[in-house]
């Protein structure tokens, strides 16, 4: 089974957005996918940011039931590919889970960059829309690479 874990800071903006977008991209694929998200410093059981919910609704995704969760050994162990939003997330996970280090990538690394996807929290709805477009473009344009890295 292909599996991807998206990780950001609080698991209320970027990682749930990436999780939802990836679920759309993989929805019609024959092979099963496990797509999850978490935060490196998340408070458990928080809803997604209201602008995250609004933007994903534009993509046809209902994120109203999302609840944040913190990264765990179990989530790390059950993910073939861990995609993070910022270099600090990557460093934190590589330090805490060194055995999983070869499976941890910045989302931007899929397109050959080492750029952070900035947190839109506190920004406008347009900031959230721009972030969603950026993540969606990377996931769609580099799906084959993600597919290969996410295989068990």
Secondary structure, DSSP 8 states (H G I E B T S, - for coil): -EEEEEEESSSSSHHHHHHHHHHHHHTT-SS-EEEEEEETT--TT----HHHHHHHHHTT---TT----B--HHHHHT-SEEEESSHHHHHHHHHHTGGGGGGEEEGGGGGT--------TTS-HHHHHHHHHHHHHHHHHTHHHHHHHT--
